[in-house]
Amino acid sequence: MAAAGLLYVQSAICNEPAAPVPLILPGTPGKIPDMVVLDDIIVPPPAPGRTLDFRAIFGGDRPIEMEIGSGKGGFLLNRGRALPQRGFFGVEYANKYYRYAADRMVRWGVANVRLMRADAGHLVIHHLPPACLAILHIYHPDPWPKRRHHKRRLFQPAFVAAAADALAPGGRLAIQTDHAEYFDQIREVLGREKRLTPVPFDIPEAGVVDGRVDTNFEIKYRREGRTIYRLALARTGGRLLSATGTRKTGRGRF
């Protein structure tokens, strides 16, 4: 039986246990909010030549965090529930996982997450406005390990330059991978972007607790005993998060 004040929504796409969705908004006695539906979560890719309008997408101004390769949505689900005042935008190309993640947000009633099925590299290079992101999360991008496929890797000079453009001053780029050779290439290409400076990775305010972000891939690879490689950088010229969660002025170069 559902507890008082909660509605249990059954998943139509996956068999995950039903999630409670509050019927009464905290601090608003008696007010029943609109239910979250798939159309609230899913955002269509922008038309050629158009940039994303996050104010329109989220219905107001708020700090935006973007995750590339959001998979089943576990990281966005936890982060969105913990920080309802922020907007979380996930990009996933695999339709199966994109739909799975969207369904999870609906079942948990997470109204501050949006998901798009798109080529993330193309989206960042061609459709993000400048200085729009507080944090860009990229955890376990496809390493494309065969040499002839390296050109398909996300981390190329054009992508890195566009990502730096999209970060607000002091904005953070967080990267994690289990692939050592790809990690070396990521560091090499990031080293050419002088607007990014290294910062601590393990910062709770950025969603990292005890060195973990707990994406599905990270959980899987930790169980397999794989080494996890991590890197965080921030856009210079703003206020940077420190390891204590406070902010400091950043002027360094990578």
C-alpha positions, 0 to 999 in steps of 0.5 A: 500500500502506498504511504500517505502523501505518496504516489507509486508509479509503475515503470512501463519500460523497465522492471525497476522497483516503483518509486515514490513521488511526493504529492505535496510540495514541501513548504506549500501545504495542500498544493498538488504539483503537476505530475512529471511525464516523459514529455517534460524530460525529453528534449528534441535535438536543436535544428541546424544553426540553432543553439540550446536555450536552457532558460526555456528548457528548464523554465527559468534561470538556474545553474546547468550541469551537463552529462555526456553519456548519461547511460541509464541515468543513475548519476543524473537521478541522484544529482537531480534529487539532491540539488533541485535548484539546479538543472541537469541535462543529459545526452545519450546516443543509445536509444535504449538507455536514453529511454530507460533514463527518461523513464527513471526520472518520470518514476522518481518525479525528478523535474529538474533533469532533461535528456536528449538523444544526440551526438554529443560532440556535434551538439557541444561544437555546434549548439551550445551557447557560450558560458552556459554550463556550471559543470560538464561531466564526462564519465567513461566515454567510448575509448574506440580502442582500435587505432583506425577508430581514434578519429571517432573519439570524443576528445578532439581539439575542436570538442575541447575548444567548444567545451571550454567555450561552453563553461562559465568562468570557474566552470568545471570539466570532470572526466573519468575513464578506465582506459589508460591509453585514452586517458593519456590522449585526453590529457594531451589534447586538454593540455593545449587548451590554455583556458582550462586549469587542473583542479581537485577531482574529489569534491562533494559539491561537484558530485564526487564522494570518496573518489566515486561518482557511481555511474553504472560503468564505474560500479561495474568496472570497480567490481571487475578490479579495473583502474579508474583514471580521473581528471578535473579542470576548470575554466579560468577567470572565475571562482573555482571550487576547492577540495573543501567545497569553498571557492577560490580565484583561478588564474593558473594554466594547464 
